[in-house]
Amino acid sequence: MEAILRFLVLAALFVFPSRAQTPSVIPLSSEPHHHLVLHNQYVNVYHVEVAPQDAVLLHRHDFDAISIMLDDADVTVHASGRPDASQHLSGGQIRLQPLGYAHSTAIEGNKTYRNITVELLLPQKDESNLCAQVAAGQPLHCPATQAKQEAGWVDQPQFQTDRTTVSLVLLQPHQEITLSNPAGRLLAIAVDGTSLETKAGKSDARTLNAGEFVWIDKSSAAQIVKNVTDKTARIVTFDLRD
């Protein structure tokens, strides 16, 4: 009888496995809060929005990815083999989520979590922080001239690889900047909503809301981006080299 009972217990465990099983890791492209808004041979751009007390599901990064926060948020990050990490993220903050990184993110507090995640589809190497802590735990290599100052705007280098340079552009009130990259490709993402207008050539201007972007390749006309408000506007640019 004891042998029969033991057999029945083992059979029940096999048929009804424990609910405490480790959840499966899904690719970022399958994570339901990540919505693809641009795909080409260089980048995937995802708009991410998660309600308070919800969570980004456990997923892995199959490419190096740059995350740009659009608002402040409090989160708890769960990563295998590491203690849970409570973090306060600031609007405009730029972070590297490297190839192979797997994590889930719980949204704490009462603010919606919003960011733009840019996957860099070409292999990247020689990753280096410039004037911001984009790659966690890595030193800064801020150049002697920390920012490129032009009339009406400042370009602050943040992070670079052998193929990509990420910069933060501060566009002063009622000023404009011309975006082009005849030697490569340029992705420009608005951090602040409804403060920017963009136009190319004789086309009508359109408003860039927070998280919206301009994509420029070698054959594209230059884009003129204007800050139409009384506050400094932030733009994150990706200079993408072949």
C-alpha positions as CSV (number, residue, x, y, z in Angstrom):
1,M,0.0,0.0,0.0
2,E,2.8,2.4,0.9
3,A,4.4,1.8,-2.5
4,I,1.1,2.5,-4.3
5,L,0.7,5.8,-2.4
6,R,4.2,6.9,-3.3
7,F,3.5,6.1,-6.9
8,L,0.3,8.2,-6.8
9,V,2.0,11.2,-5.3
10,L,4.8,11.1,-7.9
11,A,2.3,10.8,-10.7
12,A,0.3,13.8,-9.4
13,L,3.5,15.9,-9.3
14,F,4.2,14.9,-12.9
15,V,0.7,15.7,-14.1
16,F,0.2,18.9,-12.0
17,P,3.7,20.6,-11.9
18,S,4.4,23.2,-9.3
19,R,3.1,26.7,-9.9
20,A,6.5,28.0,-8.6
21,Q,8.2,27.0,-11.8
22,T,10.7,29.6,-13.3
23,P,8.8,31.5,-15.9
24,S,10.0,31.2,-19.5
25,V,12.1,33.9,-21.1
26,I,10.6,35.4,-24.2
27,P,12.4,37.6,-26.8
28,L,11.9,41.3,-26.5
29,S,10.0,41.3,-29.8
30,S,7.3,39.1,-28.1
31,E,7.0,41.2,-24.9
32,P,3.5,42.7,-25.2
33,H,4.3,46.1,-23.8
34,H,6.9,46.7,-26.6
35,H,5.3,48.1,-29.7
36,L,7.4,48.2,-32.9
37,V,7.2,51.6,-34.6
38,L,10.3,51.5,-36.9
39,H,12.2,48.6,-38.4
40,N,15.1,48.7,-40.9
41,Q,18.4,47.0,-41.3
42,Y,20.0,49.3,-38.7
43,V,17.4,49.6,-35.8
44,N,14.3,48.4,-34.3
45,V,12.5,51.2,-32.4
46,Y,9.9,50.2,-29.8
47,H,7.5,52.4,-27.9
48,V,7.0,51.0,-24.4
49,E,4.1,51.9,-22.1
50,V,3.3,50.1,-18.8
51,A,0.5,51.0,-16.4
52,P,1.3,51.5,-12.7
53,Q,1.5,48.2,-10.7
54,D,1.8,46.2,-14.0
55,A,5.1,44.7,-15.2
56,V,7.3,44.2,-18.2
57,L,7.4,40.4,-18.7
58,L,10.6,38.4,-18.4
59,H,12.4,38.9,-21.7
60,R,15.9,38.7,-23.2
61,H,17.8,41.2,-25.4
62,D,19.1,39.6,-28.6
63,F,20.7,42.9,-29.6
64,D,22.4,45.7,-27.8
65,A,19.5,48.1,-26.9
66,I,19.4,51.7,-25.8
67,S,16.5,52.7,-23.5
68,I,15.4,56.3,-23.3
69,M,13.0,57.3,-20.5
70,L,10.2,59.7,-21.4
71,D,9.0,60.3,-17.8
72,D,10.2,59.7,-14.3
73,A,9.3,56.2,-12.9
74,D,10.0,54.0,-9.9
75,V,10.7,50.3,-10.8
76,T,12.0,47.1,-9.4
77,V,14.2,45.1,-11.8
78,H,14.3,41.3,-11.6
79,A,17.3,39.7,-13.3
80,S,18.3,36.0,-13.0
81,G,21.2,35.5,-10.6
82,R,21.1,39.1,-9.2
83,P,19.2,40.6,-6.3
84,D,16.1,42.6,-7.1
85,A,17.0,46.2,-7.7
86,S,14.7,49.1,-6.9
87,Q,15.5,52.1,-9.2
88,H,14.2,55.6,-9.7
89,L,14.5,56.4,-13.4
90,S,14.4,60.0,-14.7
91,G,12.8,61.4,-17.8
92,G,15.6,61.7,-20.4
93,Q,17.8,59.1,-18.8
94,I,19.6,56.9,-21.3
95,R,20.5,53.3,-20.4
96,L,22.3,50.4,-22.2
97,Q,20.6,47.0,-22.1
98,P,23.3,44.8,-23.6
99,L,23.1,41.7,-25.8
100,G,22.1,38.7,-23.7
101,Y,20.6,40.6,-20.8
102,A,17.3,39.0,-19.5
103,H,15.1,40.8,-17.0
104,S,11.6,41.7,-16.0
105,T,10.5,45.1,-14.6
106,A,7.8,45.8,-12.1
107,I,6.3,49.3,-12.2
108,E,5.9,50.8,-8.7
109,G,4.0,53.8,-7.5
110,N,1.3,55.5,-9.5
111,K,3.0,56.8,-12.6
112,T,2.9,55.2,-16.0
113,Y,6.2,53.9,-17.3
114,R,7.1,55.2,-20.8
115,N,10.2,54.7,-22.7
116,I,11.6,54.3,-26.2
117,T,13.9,51.3,-26.7
118,V,16.2,51.2,-29.7
119,E,17.7,47.9,-30.7
120,L,21.0,48.3,-32.6
121,L,20.8,45.5,-35.2
122,L,24.4,45.6,-36.5
123,P,27.1,44.1,-34.2
124,Q,28.5,46.7,-31.8
125,K,31.9,46.7,-30.1
126,D,34.2,49.0,-28.2
127,E,31.2,50.3,-26.1
128,S,32.1,53.3,-24.0
129,N,30.3,55.8,-21.8
130,L,31.1,59.4,-22.8
131,C,29.5,62.0,-20.6
132,A,26.7,59.9,-19.1
133,Q,26.4,56.6,-17.2
134,V,24.7,54.7,-20.1
135,A,26.5,51.4,-19.6
136,A,26.1,50.5,-15.9
137,G,29.3,50.1,-13.9
138,Q,31.6,51.5,-16.7
139,P,33.7,54.6,-16.3
140,L,33.0,57.9,-18.1
141,H,35.2,59.0,-21.0
142,C,33.9,62.5,-21.3
143,P,36.0,64.4,-24.0
144,A,37.7,67.6,-23.0
145,T,35.1,69.5,-25.0
146,Q,32.1,68.0,-23.3
147,A,29.5,69.6,-25.6
148,K,29.3,71.0,-29.0
149,Q,27.8,74.5,-28.6
150,E,26.1,76.1,-31.5
151,A,23.7,79.1,-31.8
152,G,20.6,77.9,-30.1
153,W,21.5,74.3,-29.2
154,V,24.0,72.2,-27.3
155,D,25.1,68.6,-28.3
156,Q,26.2,66.5,-25.3
157,P,27.8,63.1,-26.3
158,Q,26.5,60.3,-24.1
159,F,27.7,56.9,-25.4
160,Q,29.5,55.4,-28.3
161,T,30.5,52.1,-30.0
162,D,32.5,51.5,-33.2
163,R,29.3,52.0,-35.2
164,T,27.1,54.3,-33.1
165,T,27.3,57.6,-31.2
166,V,24.4,58.6,-28.9
167,S,24.0,62.2,-28.0
168,L,21.6,64.4,-26.1
169,V,20.7,67.7,-27.9
170,L,19.4,70.6,-25.8
171,L,17.5,72.9,-28.1
172,Q,16.8,76.3,-26.7
173,P,13.4,78.0,-26.7
174,H,12.3,79.1,-30.2
175,Q,15.5,77.9,-31.8
176,E,16.0,75.3,-34.5
177,I,18.5,72.7,-35.6
178,T,19.1,71.2,-39.0
179,L,19.5,67.4,-38.8
180,S,21.4,65.5,-41.6
181,N,24.0,62.8,-41.9
182,P,25.4,62.6,-45.5
183,A,28.0,60.0,-44.4
184,G,25.5,57.6,-42.6
185,R,22.1,57.5,-40.9
186,L,20.6,59.5,-38.2
187,L,17.8,58.7,-35.8
188,A,16.5,61.6,-33.7
189,I,13.9,61.0,-30.9
190,A,11.9,63.7,-29.1
191,V,12.0,63.4,-25.3
192,D,9.6,66.3,-24.5
193,G,6.1,66.3,-25.9
194,T,4.5,68.9,-28.3
195,S,7.6,71.2,-28.0
196,L,9.0,70.4,-31.4
197,E,8.1,70.9,-35.0
198,T,9.9,69.3,-37.9
199,K,9.9,69.8,-41.7
200,A,11.9,68.7,-44.7
201,G,12.3,70.9,-47.7
202,K,8.9,72.5,-48.7
203,S,6.8,70.0,-46.8
204,D,4.4,71.2,-44.1
205,A,5.7,71.1,-40.5
206,R,4.5,68.4,-38.2
207,T,4.6,68.2,-34.4
208,L,6.9,65.7,-32.7
209,N,5.3,64.4,-29.6
210,A,7.3,62.7,-26.8
211,G,8.8,59.5,-28.2
212,E,8.2,60.3,-31.8
213,F,11.2,60.4,-34.1
214,V,12.9,61.5,-37.3
215,W,14.8,58.9,-39.5
216,I,17.3,60.3,-41.9
217,D,19.4,58.2,-44.3
218,K,21.9,59.2,-47.0
219,S,19.2,60.0,-49.6
220,S,16.9,61.9,-47.2
221,A,16.5,65.6,-47.2
222,A,17.8,67.4,-44.1
223,Q,15.2,67.9,-41.4
224,I,14.7,71.3,-39.7
225,V,13.6,70.8,-36.1
226,K,12.3,73.8,-34.2
227,N,11.5,74.3,-30.5
228,V,8.2,76.2,-30.5
229,T,8.0,76.6,-26.7
230,D,9.5,78.7,-23.9
231,K,11.4,75.8,-22.4
232,T,14.5,73.9,-23.5
233,A,13.6,70.8,-25.5
234,R,15.6,67.5,-25.4
235,I,16.3,65.3,-28.4
236,V,18.3,62.1,-28.3
237,T,20.2,61.4,-31.6
238,F,21.8,58.2,-32.9
239,D,24.6,58.7,-35.4
240,L,24.7,55.3,-37.2
241,R,27.8,54.4,-39.2
242,D,28.0,51.5,-41.7
